[in-house]
């Protein structure tokens, strides 16, 4: 079988076009620092890259959730520690006021301090973290307690 000159030139032109396309692809990869520029470049690789991106985004979200949860628990623990201290002081005042040795002025002072402790305990119970009241249950936009009256 004989090849004509036109067939040989056609083969060389196709080879040169193919080489030029490969060179363009390699130059594009070098300039963008990406092996896959479009999903059509490597469908399997693109699917794998998308799965890796999804896994990385999921892991980053989990890390943020853990950090937020830890901060929320730290705020809650701090509030509970403050409430415990206030309740211990209230217990001390209650025991002190229950003795029959105090006069009316001392009992009035204890009552005034107890009122302050109640106000402080309400502030602790209405602790706000990230725009949400931590002791309000599912109604996080509403303060848990309001102190009114005597």
Secondary structure, DSSP 8 states (H G I E B T S, - for coil): ----HHHHHHHHHHHHHHHHHHHHHHHHHHHHT-S-SSTTT-HHHHHHHHHHHHHHHHHHHHHHHHHHHHHHHHHHHHHHHHHHHHHHHHHHHHHHHHSTT--HHHHHHHHHHHHHHHHHHHHHHT-EETTEETTSTT-TTS-S------
